[in-house]
């Protein structure tokens, strides 16, 4: 039994080593004063300085952040309303069908989604650029938000809504003062997941981005094709740091929300 108990820990250790060793290797050589990843010469920040001295790269960074924030906000708003609409469906077969279609979008390959959006934008005459990237990111983020919010909605007792209506609350009051505060952890989870998916996405963005507009993932791919430089290491290290800070920030916000809810229930 003791040996069986150690297997999950061993498995997790191996998985973390496989995942984080390449990232650590990449970040380690981002501080190398040499020009490659084979011989560490001396510690330096020059490659990080090169990232911030590159005006074009900074513009692309701003593009990426703006698209990620806007797509996360829009998809969270639509996803929350969509999850509430799915929950309120009286036709259970229709409800299951809509949920299945939502789940299919999550597991569908990004290449197929990206190609589909490219064909759609070409047919309706949408110019590839900021708008096409934003619409695409919103579209593939909405199902993620629905999946995060729906379980919290199912946990909520219908008596809370009935009690609010009996006390004279309007439908708007029920939504803003009862439902949204209760499902807030799910909303935050959906927002942060949508944000990180947008920041990390390459396949969909590669299809729908146009001349004059790019995101970090596409730019890193383009830079890597011309030859690996340690500037890519520095840029990748910064992206990893930002992503890690987002995850840690979400964890603390989630813990604070849970403690507030527990305190309120007492």
VENJO-V24797 format. One record per backbone hydrogen bond with DSSP energy under -0.5 kcal/mol. NH is the residue of the N-H (numbers start at 0). CO is the residue of the C=O. If there is no record, write none. Layout:
# VENJO-V24797
nh=(NH,NH)
co=(CO,CO)
This chain:
# VENJO-V24797
nh=(4,5,6,7,8,9,10,11,12,13,14,15,16,17,18,19,20,21,22,23,24,25,26,27,28,29,29,30,31,32,40,43,48,49,50,51,52,53,53,54,57,58,59,60,61,62,63,64,65,66,67,68,69,70,71,72,73,74,75,76,77,78,79,80,81,82,83,84,85,86,87,88,91,94,95,96,97,98,99,100,101,102,103,104,105,106,107,112,113,114,115,116,117,118,119,120,121,122,123,124,125,128,131,132,133,134,135,136,137,138,139,140,141,142,144,145,146,147,148,149,150,151,152,153,154,155,155,159,160,161,162,163,164,165,166,167,168,173,174,175,176,177,177,178,179,181,182,183,186,187,188,189,190,191,192,193,194,195,196,197,198,199,200,205,206,206,207,208,212,218,219,220,221,222,223,224,225,226,231,232,233,234,235,236,237,238,239,240,241,242,243,244,245,246,247,248,249,250,251,252,253,254,255,256,257,258,259,260,261,262,263,264,265)
co=(0,1,2,3,4,5,6,7,8,9,10,11,12,13,14,15,16,17,18,19,20,21,22,23,24,25,26,27,28,41,38,30,44,45,46,47,48,49,50,52,53,54,55,56,57,58,59,60,61,62,63,64,65,66,67,68,69,70,71,72,73,74,75,76,77,78,79,80,81,82,83,85,89,90,91,92,93,94,95,96,97,98,99,100,101,102,103,108,109,110,111,112,113,114,115,116,117,118,119,120,120,207,126,128,129,130,131,132,133,134,135,136,137,138,140,141,142,143,144,145,146,148,148,149,150,151,152,156,156,157,158,159,160,161,162,164,163,169,170,171,172,172,173,173,174,177,178,180,182,183,184,185,186,187,188,189,190,191,192,193,194,195,196,201,202,203,203,204,209,214,215,216,217,218,219,220,221,223,228,228,229,230,231,232,233,234,235,236,237,238,239,240,241,242,243,244,245,246,247,248,249,250,251,252,253,254,255,256,257,258,259,260,261)
